[in-house]
């Protein structure tokens, strides 16, 4: 019984101590896998690519967003910032600024 108690306590001590020594990585922020639309500016360094716009044949914001993302992806953008919408004559118009996140330099 004492042996079992000893092994259990050693095992628990090992598990607890091991959790304190988890290797820490200082990973860079990963680029978004999907183009992100934002009505405001983002808090990252970026390069302006250009204006993207979309028009849908109906007032459907989801379709407009898909078209904005497709055009931004074609330009190689990571985000579309300052997105705005308006409708006129039965169409929904959307536009924004396509940007690409600048790569962070890593120290070696």
N, C-alpha and C positions, 0 to 999 in steps of 0.2 A: 504494500500500500504506500509506504514511504517512497519507494522507487517511482511508482506511478505519479505520485504527487510532485516529486522532483522533476520528472520529465515534462509534465504538464506545465509547471511553473517556468521551466527553461524555455519551452516552446512559446508560451505566452510572452515572456520577456523578449525573446527573439522577434516575434511578430510586432510587438509594440515598438521596440527599438528600431526595427527596420522601417517602420512608417515615418520615423523622424528623419531618416536619411534618404529621402526620396530625391533623386537627382533633379535639380532645377534647370530648366532650359529657358533661355531668354530668346524665345522665338519671335520673329518679326510678325507683324499683323499680316494675315493672309489676305490675298486679294479676294474680293467676293467672286463666287463662282457664277453668280447670276448678276446681271446688271441691275443696280439699285436706283430707283427713282426717288428723288427728294425735292420737296418744295422749298427747302432752305439750303444754305451752303453747308459743306461738310468740313470737319475739323482735321483735315489731312492735307499734305502738300500734293498738289495735282497740276497737271498740264492741260490747258484748254485745247480741245480738239475742234469743236464747232457747234453750231446750232443744229438741233434735230427737231423735226416736226412730224405731226401725224394728223390725218383727217379720217373720220369714220362716217359712214353713210347713215348712221343713227346715233342717238345720244347714248353712247355706251362707253363709260370710262375704262372698263377692262380692255376692250378692243383697242382703244387709243393707247393705253399703257403697253400693250403687246407690240403695237407698231413702233412706239418710241424705242422700246428695248431692241427691236430688230434693227432699226436704223443705227442705234448707238453701237450695237455689236458689230455691225458692218464696218463702222469707223474704228473699231478697236477700243471703245470706251469701257470704263469700269462703272461709272455712275452717270446719271443725268441729273443735274442740279437745277434749281430754280424752275421746276416744272410748273406750267400754268395751263389752265383749261378755259375754253369759252365755247359757247355754241352760237351758231348763226345759220339761219335758213335750213334748219333740220340736220345740220352737221355738227359734230363735236370736233373742235380743233384742240391740239395739244402741242406744246413746244417746250424746250428746255435746252440747257447747255451740256453737251457731252464732254466729260473729262476723263483723264487717265491718271491713276495714282502714280506718283513718282516712286521709283525704287529707292529704298533706303540703303545707304552705303554701310557695309559691315566692316568692322575692324578685324583684321587678321593678325 
